[in-house]
Amino acid sequence: MYPVTNPPSNTKEEKYSMLQSTCFICFTMCPVCSQQLAILEDLVSDVPLEFDFLFSVSHAEVISGKQEGVYAWIGINFVLGRFDHADEEEATVEVTTGSQNQQSINRRRTVGIMDMGGASLQIAYEVPSAITFHSPQEEEAGKSVLAEFNLGCDVEHTQHVYRVYVTTFLGFGGNMARQRYEDQLVNVTLTKNRIQTLQSGLSEDKPYLDPCLPVGLSDTVVRDNQTVYLRGQGDWEQCQQAVQPFLGLHNGTMSPGGVYQAPINFSNSEFYGFSEFYYCMEDVLRMGGQYNSAKYSRAAKDYCSTKWSTLKQRLDNQLFAQQADVSRLKHQCFKSAWMYEVLHRGFRFPSDYPSLKTAQLVYDKEVQWTLGAILYKTRFMPLRDLQQETLRQSHPNWLRSSFVYNHHLFSLCILVVVLAILLYILRLQRIHKREQRQAEALNLLWAEEGEALLP
């Protein structure tokens, strides 16, 4: 939950703020989503009591995952300067809008973003070309995940009309994926034991061999008072196969969970991966940044096959990133396989895709969706006119302040000149008095010498 604007000045009439929160507040904080209304009502009533900026009911809202994705996409592309006019050396794309009479334009290529948190997964990227749907059902599904908006100065300027595909997948974050995996592991193990009269996973002596845990790691999973004992097998390739069913893939142009996915031109595109995409590569593998599928696969496979005792020793010796902890070491094997499968099997990125960069900061700053919200909400404000009006209003003030400054400076100069004249007169007086005393002393000396010469 973030305020998307801050009070801009000390004048109460000019203070204005909006408050927005993501729909994640309902998913995690509210057992009953109707509590959203109560939270917003408290905010609307309490904020004016604590702050003096203008605030009303219309300024507070819970935004959807689609809005959050659009704002995040706007924010990252703004920071990277992808809304600026393209130079000759910049990568460009040919864009066609939905208007019938609108000609295609060439402009700077934007970047797509992928963000995998603990509970959800999100992807957003520009779709520069018009999409041809093969059925009414596909068209309806496609339009629900496409957003078209104008970031130009006004609605008449279509140079910056963007069509963005954005989707949020609840339950596809790293932690939730592991939880779903463990739920099925418990159900399958207990069912198989009951049917085949086995004892797999029911004791530490006969643990279930989990390919997604490091070699030799012992762990337990408890569901409904049922405990299943696990022991790490450290087989990354087998772990890949084990997590594939949780993608919920379908035939055709469908992404994880059976959601429609707009086509991506992998030969002319660029993506940034945040959160778990970065953590999986950097925290223990220490290869965050430019993504290389082959190198990442080898590093992940080597990590999974490393003994748990060795990994703990490396952690104690501070050989991993500062933020790495026991939980990261424990689930790194699973999360690295999950990330790989989401990227290449879920979103169908080619294994040799060269333009994915994983990052936590952009230009040493964390880019939040709130930046995009500010830019979107103020996109049609007449900033140029406001700037010119400000200059016109400030010009007379500058003249007045300049006149007053020059007046004081002139007075100071006169005062300095007067003081200099006075000091000069005083010095002349002192010199005159000194010469007069010297003359009197000389006359006295002559008088004494004259008396001495008299008989």
PyMOL commands that set and color helices and strands:
alter all, ss='L'
color gray80, all
select helices_A, chain A and resi 12-14+24-28+35-50+57-59+65-79+136-143+174-196+236-247+256-258+276-282+293-304+308-316+326-346+369-377+383-453
alter helices_A, ss='H'
color red, helices_A
select strands_A, chain A and resi 2-3+19-22+60-63+92-95+105-108+112-116+120-126+146-150+161-170+208-210+218-223+226-232+254-255+259-260+271-275+356-358
alter strands_A, ss='S'
color yellow, strands_A
deselect
rebuild
show_as cartoon
